Amino acid sequence: MLWVVTEFVNEHSYKLSHGNHTQFLRSYLNVKDCDIAQVQSLRSVGMKTSQVMDHILDQSGSYVAIGHTRKDLQNRLDTIHRSASHNPNVDSIIFYITGKSKLDPGFFFRYTILKDGSIGNLFWFDAMSRYD
């Protein structure tokens, strides 16, 4: 089981990429978890993914340092979003009642989340309901 190269035909080989183009090869593309966290954080305050990518590019200085393209980042975010088991409606409800509890000290709520990401139970009352 020993192979020996006896002849090399250069015309049958692909040309290698230049060193400054390796960041665009699929095998080199890798969206880091820290970039995903930064994108999700900045998107939560209203920045678009392209604006966040520009920010990451400014921080890093070049695409070589980043290790991925804008499209790679968008694809990874889409994959995360599709695979997430939570329901955006549930997130909106929880966000709303959490905000209400910060505005109204008499507001109380408890909830449970099921395995499929939906709300199993939700109990809440405000200060006026508590008083009544």
Order of alpha helices (4+ residues) and beta strands (2+ residues): alpha-alpha-alpha-alpha-alpha-beta-beta-alpha
